[in-house]
């Protein structure tokens, strides 16, 4: 995987049930990618690029800086983005995608943490930013 489209395709192939067109139509009135897929793309992009820099991730993924800043805040608050690196050993096994159920489960915990709906045991605080809400709002406005 070298491009954001490669990542998007790989995630759709691995998790085809995530993007639900009917849900998107109800939420924003048109078909759009699910924010959970977008968050997964940002996390894998962070791993691929070896950075947690919001500007670099926004440029690579095409998502807004506001959306990625919310993800970054949640990941930093939960100590998963440290010193410019993504602490993903729980699911990556050196790969860009999870390879088994245990890794899938851990990857989705990271997505929920990045979204702001779950916290790690050693989170700095119980505060969060609603990354999905930001994603939907940006899609509604644009």
C-alpha positions as CSV (number, residue, x, y, z in Angstrom):
1,X,0.0,0.0,0.0
2,X,1.4,3.3,-1.1
3,X,-1.5,5.7,-1.5
4,X,-4.6,6.6,0.4
5,X,-6.7,4.9,-2.3
6,X,-4.7,1.7,-1.6
7,X,-5.5,2.0,2.1
8,X,-9.2,2.7,1.4
9,X,-9.5,-0.3,-0.9
10,X,-7.7,-2.6,1.6
11,X,-10.0,-1.5,4.4
12,X,-13.2,-1.9,2.3
13,X,-12.0,-5.4,1.3
14,X,-11.3,-6.3,5.0
15,X,-14.3,-4.7,6.5
16,X,-17.0,-4.4,3.8
17,X,-19.8,-4.0,6.4
18,X,-18.6,-0.6,7.7
19,X,-19.7,1.7,4.9
20,X,-23.5,1.7,4.9
21,X,-25.0,3.8,2.2
22,X,-28.4,3.9,3.8
23,X,-27.0,5.1,7.1
24,X,-25.1,7.9,5.3
25,X,-28.2,8.9,3.4
26,X,-30.1,9.2,6.7
27,X,-27.3,11.1,8.4
28,X,-26.2,13.6,5.8
29,X,-28.6,13.1,2.8
30,X,-26.1,11.6,0.4
31,X,-23.7,8.6,0.1
32,X,-20.4,9.2,1.8
33,X,-17.8,7.1,3.5
34,X,-18.4,6.2,7.1
35,X,-16.2,8.2,9.6
36,X,-15.0,5.0,11.1
37,X,-13.5,4.0,7.8
38,X,-12.0,7.5,7.5
39,X,-10.5,7.2,11.0
40,X,-9.0,3.8,10.1
41,X,-7.5,5.4,7.0
42,X,-5.9,8.1,9.1
43,X,-4.5,5.5,11.6
44,X,-3.0,3.3,8.8
45,X,-1.7,6.4,7.1
46,X,0.0,7.4,10.3
47,X,1.7,4.0,10.4
48,X,2.6,4.1,6.7
49,X,4.1,7.6,6.8
50,X,5.7,7.1,10.2
51,X,4.2,10.4,11.5
52,X,1.4,11.8,13.6
53,X,1.8,15.3,12.1
54,X,-1.7,16.7,11.3
55,X,-0.6,18.6,8.3
56,X,1.2,15.6,6.7
57,X,-1.8,13.3,7.4
58,X,-4.3,15.9,6.0
59,X,-2.2,16.3,2.8
60,X,-1.8,12.5,2.3
61,X,-5.4,11.5,3.1
62,X,-7.3,14.5,1.8
63,X,-9.3,14.8,5.1
64,X,-9.7,18.1,6.8
65,X,-7.2,19.3,9.4
66,X,-10.0,19.8,11.9
67,X,-11.0,16.1,11.6
68,X,-7.5,14.9,11.9
69,X,-6.8,17.3,14.8
70,X,-9.7,15.6,16.7
71,X,-8.2,12.2,16.0
72,X,-4.7,13.4,17.0
73,X,-6.0,14.9,20.3
74,X,-7.8,11.6,21.2
75,X,-4.8,9.4,20.3
76,X,-2.4,11.7,22.2
77,X,-4.8,11.8,25.2
78,X,-4.8,8.0,25.2
79,X,-1.0,7.8,24.8
80,X,-1.3,6.0,21.5
81,X,0.5,8.8,19.5
82,X,3.8,9.5,21.3
83,X,6.7,11.6,20.2
84,X,5.4,11.7,16.6
85,X,4.9,7.9,16.3
86,X,1.9,5.7,16.5
87,X,2.0,3.0,19.3
88,X,0.2,0.3,17.3
89,X,2.1,-2.9,18.4
90,X,-1.1,-4.3,19.8
91,X,-2.5,-4.8,16.3
92,X,0.0,-4.2,13.6
93,X,2.5,-7.1,13.9
94,X,4.6,-5.1,11.5
95,X,1.8,-5.0,8.9
96,X,-0.3,-2.2,7.7
97,X,-3.5,-4.1,8.3
98,X,-4.6,-6.5,11.0
99,X,-4.2,-10.2,10.1
100,X,-6.4,-12.0,12.6
101,X,-9.4,-11.6,15.0
102,X,-7.3,-10.5,17.9
103,X,-5.5,-7.8,15.8
104,X,-8.9,-6.8,14.3
105,X,-10.4,-6.3,17.7
106,X,-7.4,-4.2,18.9
107,X,-7.5,-2.1,15.7
108,X,-11.2,-1.3,16.2
109,X,-10.4,-0.3,19.8
110,X,-7.9,2.2,18.4
111,X,-10.6,3.4,15.9
112,X,-13.1,3.9,18.8
113,X,-10.4,5.7,20.8
114,X,-9.5,7.9,17.9
115,X,-13.2,8.6,17.4
116,X,-13.5,9.7,21.0
117,X,-16.0,7.1,22.2
118,X,-13.6,4.9,24.1
119,X,-10.5,5.5,26.3
120,X,-7.4,3.4,27.1
121,X,-6.7,2.4,30.7
122,X,-3.9,5.0,31.0
123,X,-5.7,7.9,29.3
124,X,-4.5,11.3,30.5
125,X,-8.2,12.5,31.0
126,X,-11.7,11.4,30.3
127,X,-12.1,14.3,27.8
128,X,-12.4,13.7,24.1
129,X,-13.1,15.3,20.7
130,X,-16.0,13.9,18.7
131,X,-14.1,13.0,15.5
132,X,-17.2,11.4,13.9
133,X,-19.3,14.4,14.6
134,X,-16.7,16.7,13.0
135,X,-16.5,14.4,10.0
136,X,-20.3,14.4,9.5
137,X,-20.5,18.2,10.0
138,X,-17.8,18.8,7.4
139,X,-19.6,16.6,4.9
140,X,-22.9,18.3,5.6
141,X,-21.4,21.8,4.9
142,X,-19.4,20.9,1.9
